[in-house]
Amino acid sequence: RRKPVPLRRIPAYPRGNGGPHLTAPSREGDRANLAELGLFLPELLLPAPGIDLFKWAVVACDQYTADEDYWEEVAALVGEGPSTLKLIFPEIYLGRPDEEERIARIHRTMRAYLDEGILRPAGTGLVYVERRTAYGRTRRGVLAAVDLERYDYRPGARPLIRATEATVLDRLPPRVRIRRGAPLEVPHAMLLLDDPERRAIEPLAACLEGLSPLYETELMMGGGRVRGFKIDDPPAIAAFRAALGGLAEPERLRRRYGVEEEEPLLLAVGDGNHSLAAAKVVWEELKAAGAPPEHPARYALAEIVNLYDEGLVFAPIHRLVHGLSGEKLLGALVDHFSSCGGRLEILPARDVGEARLLMRELGERRPEGHFFAFTSCDRSGVVAVAHSPHLLAAGTLQGFLDDLEARGMARVDYIHGEEVLAELAAKPGAVGFYLSSMAKEDLFRTIIRHGVLPKKTFSMGEAEEKRFYLECRRIA
């Protein structure tokens, strides 16, 4: 884990320079028009005045899953004060003996925050979110509720809102149990728009002039700064909806990507695939039990971000394998690819820098191959695979790792940041694999042509840049 950036280094936000003024001919039908695109204006809850937002906002629960020190430091920082840390279940603690008690405590705390007025209504509308990260990047998004009837994570589904990675069903039960009994949701899902002309989100900056933010705070542990503005002006919402409608048309997708796509596609899940899948499971349960169509659990809060936002970068997610020495793991890798007809070479390198040079040379000579560097306490090098059945290098490696875990031979963690991986892989009994990031411009094309990607193919930024929990909404 990188050391947190001192807060004094993180500059405050500049005022937006706006864009074209938004107008719309009518105030009627905003909700119905948004509903056609699978969106809903949420009724928001925010911490009461006086609540320390620095302690309140906590990074997404699926980060730092191999770094318990991070979460212990967060807990010490939060102390006894109100915080979203007490409303979420950091995944590093999943599978421990106190799992059910932890979930029950989350539900009790949610009810207490409502009963005691710690959370208060903040009105109905969209939220324009600006996030400046410790890396100097500013990302802009819009918080909305998405209709789970227009989302499906199952293989082969082609809904308006699509998963981008394969859903690991074993990861859903604890998330489902958390949401099933929860009166609230706090979002970390981020959904992506394919909007290179920047017609939907960016023009909303023109609405901010003269507005006071709903919230503004520094974020803990090197998370940067965030602020949000409520957008409830009907002309602005109408213009936002009109821009979204043009992006979803199948004809546009056919022209843009040269594919025969028959179904509209508006949003691809960038972060939070499994959180949305758990929300979908709970909604299907409620619906089967007779819940009305307007039940709040039909929707899930998520931040919508333009894939082409300059503040959004795709970073690789590396693999850390526990339970096997480097020698045994590499032997298992050779056996795996031999059994499925692939050809594999293991080439030595002194460090990751030398491994990268080697991979560049190999890539020039073998453009069809897949290559990834590895490191352990006693060995480093490059794995070169020819004739892989997978489209992406991440899929080539992931198939092997999934097989290892299914046979109980190893445990895999997913790591953000090369420095973190190198530190963890230097310990005995661990091996780290470095992966390269996919180009973000290829995401929608790949999803349309080939369906969901292998799990953990890419990350939207580094761990510190992930969404922090802040806004809440009732779901019961």
Secondary structure by P-SEA (a helix, b strand, c coil): ccccccccccccccccccccbbbbccccaaaaaaaaacccccbbbbbccccccccccccccccccccaaaaaaaaaaacccccccccccccccccccaaaaaaaaaaaaaaaaaaacccccccbbbbbbbbbccccbbbbbbbbbbccccccccccccccccccccccccccaaaaaaaaccccccccbbbbbcccccccccccccccccccccccccccccccbbbbbbcccaaaaaaaaaaaaaaacaaaaaaaccccccccccccccccaaaaaaaaaaaaaaaaacccccccccbbbbbbbbcccccbbbbbbbbbbccccaaaaaaaaaaaaaaabbbbbbbbbccaaaaaaaaaaaaaacccbbbbbbbcccbbbbbbbcccccccaaaaaaaaaaaaaaaccbbbbbbccaaaaaaaaccccbbbbbbbbccccaaaaaaaccccccccccccccccccccccbbbbcc
